[in-house]
Amino acid sequence: MSRKREAVFMGIGILAGLALSGSASAAVQQLTASPTTQTFYVDGRQVQFEAYSIHNNNFVKLRDIGKAVDFGVDYHAADNSVHLDPDAPYVEEVTTPAQTPPSPQAVTPESVQATLAALREQYPTGTVYPTPYRSTSGGPYYSGMNCAGWATLCSDAAFGSLPWRRVDRPGWDQIRPGDLVEYESASSYHVVVVVSKTDEYIKVTESGLNNHTRWGGQYFRWWLEEQPRYILYTRYPD
């Protein structure tokens, strides 16, 4: 671990001990917070923190420190716990899209394409999308990384919590915008998000192993239908 990280983690440990001590906890109700007027520097570079002065001490969000110093900060909702990893890089927290199911009448290829267009504005080609993406929609992919993470994020944004359906070796007429097409060739395994379709190819958005988004890729119908593994995941109502 670098000296910079050692110092930060030592400071976090001291603050945690103070927060858990009897005298500190007893005084919590008497403390007031106000935005701090001080500036912060990391390695001589000024950084912006959302910081508050409480009892003449500065309090900063762990995620802001993790981002500035580059260490892992992860919240586990299952047991309401925070996990710090000094050996892991910082990863932006992902806000899961609202999981209110759209009504069947509200989901159309046009509405899905509008959602994908908004995602393209937010995450243009070459952007690192927020990883790992933690979906709660019960889909087929759970890592939240690479092509599967990006495909699930796009699907959740377009379909909310509508159920998933799998179609093995789908007919070309079954593919619609927002559907996920998964294939396995002799050299690769991949899943892409359909943006539009012609009689000859689908135009897609996808992500590679580096978690960078890509828009505008094309996959030809004849090539997909020749692959040994060719699966469609759709969430359009029947």
WOTAGI-V562209 format. One record per residue. N is the residue number from 1. RES is the residue in one letter. SS is DSSP state (a for helix, b for strand, c for the rest). D_CENTER is the distance of its C-alpha to the mean C-alpha in Angstrom with 2 decimals. Layout:
n->{N N}
res->{RES RES}
ss->{SS SS}
d_center->{D_CENTER D_CENTER}
This chain:
n->{1 2 3 4 5 6 7 8 9 10 11 12 13 14 15 16 17 18 19 20 21 22 23 24 25 26 27 28 29 30 31 32 33 34 35 36 37 38 39 40 41 42 43 44 45 46 47 48 49 50 51 52 53 54 55 56 57 58 59 60 61 62 63 64 65 66 67 68 69 70 71 72 73 74 75 76 77 78 79 80 81 82 83 84 85 86 87 88 89 90 91 92 93 94 95 96 97 98 99 100 101 102 103 104 105 106 107 108 109 110 111 112 113 114 115 116 117 118 119 120 121 122 123 124 125 126 127 128 129 130 131 132 133 134 135 136 137 138 139 140 141 142 143 144 145 146 147 148 149 150 151 152 153 154 155 156 157 158 159 160 161 162 163 164 165 166 167 168 169 170 171 172 173 174 175 176 177 178 179 180 181 182 183 184 185 186 187 188 189 190 191 192 193 194 195 196 197 198 199 200 201 202 203 204 205 206 207 208 209 210 211 212 213 214 215 216 217 218 219 220 221 222 223 224 225 226 227 228 229 230 231 232 233 234 235 236 237 238}
res->{M S R K R E A V F M G I G I L A G L A L S G S A S A A V Q Q L T A S P T T Q T F Y V D G R Q V Q F E A Y S I H N N N F V K L R D I G K A V D F G V D Y H A A D N S V H L D P D A P Y V E E V T T P A Q T P P S P Q A V T P E S V Q A T L A A L R E Q Y P T G T V Y P T P Y R S T S G G P Y Y S G M N C A G W A T L C S D A A F G S L P W R R V D R P G W D Q I R P G D L V E Y E S A S S Y H V V V V V S K T D E Y I K V T E S G L N N H T R W G G Q Y F R W W L E E Q P R Y I L Y T R Y P D}
ss->{c c a a a a a a a a a a a a a a a a a a c a a a a a a a a a c c b b b c c c c b b b c c b b b c c c b b b b c c b b b b c a a a a a a a a c c b b b b b c c c c b b b b b c c c c c c c c c c c c c c c c c c a a a c c a a a a a a a a a a a a a a c c c c c b c c c c c c c c c c c c c c c c c a a a a a a a a a a a a a a c c c c c b b b b c c c a a a c c c c c b b b b b c c c c b b b b b b b b b c c c b b b b b b b c c c c b b b b b b b b b a a a a a a c c b b b b b b c c c c}
d_center->{26.55 27.39 29.86 27.47 24.99 28.01 29.21 25.97 25.67 29.37 28.99 26.18 28.52 31.41 29.61 28.44 32.07 33.41 31.13 32.33 35.97 38.42 39.67 36.28 35.09 38.43 38.11 34.64 36.19 38.28 35.61 34.46 31.59 31.78 29.65 30.77 32.77 32.14 30.19 28.04 28.17 26.38 28.61 30.63 27.80 27.33 23.91 22.94 22.22 22.30 25.30 28.02 31.51 32.59 36.06 36.16 33.01 29.72 26.60 23.19 19.67 18.63 15.24 17.37 19.61 17.01 15.66 19.31 20.61 17.64 17.28 14.71 14.12 12.45 13.34 14.47 15.27 17.65 20.16 19.15 18.97 17.54 17.44 18.31 18.51 20.74 20.37 16.61 14.91 12.91 9.10 7.71 6.99 4.34 7.00 7.41 9.78 13.35 14.73 18.24 19.67 21.17 24.82 25.87 27.82 24.90 22.91 24.51 23.73 24.26 21.84 19.09 20.00 19.89 16.27 15.45 17.66 15.81 12.48 14.76 15.99 12.70 11.46 14.89 15.95 15.34 12.25 9.64 6.30 3.60 4.14 5.00 3.11 6.34 8.43 11.88 13.61 15.41 14.70 15.96 12.95 11.64 10.54 6.85 8.16 10.33 11.81 11.02 7.22 7.69 10.65 9.34 6.89 10.17 12.34 11.05 11.35 14.80 16.12 14.78 16.13 18.89 19.91 19.28 22.37 23.07 25.83 27.33 28.91 28.46 31.00 30.10 30.85 28.19 25.25 23.75 21.00 17.54 18.80 17.29 19.94 19.92 22.74 24.31 26.98 29.36 27.10 23.44 20.99 18.30 16.51 16.30 15.81 19.19 19.70 23.51 26.39 29.98 32.72 32.00 28.28 24.74 22.72 19.01 15.61 14.06 12.44 14.53 14.50 13.61 10.11 11.97 12.02 15.53 17.45 21.02 21.45 24.21 25.18 28.78 29.91 32.62 30.35 27.77 30.66 32.21 29.35 30.05 26.71 25.67 23.59 22.28 19.68 20.37 19.81 22.67 25.27 28.36}
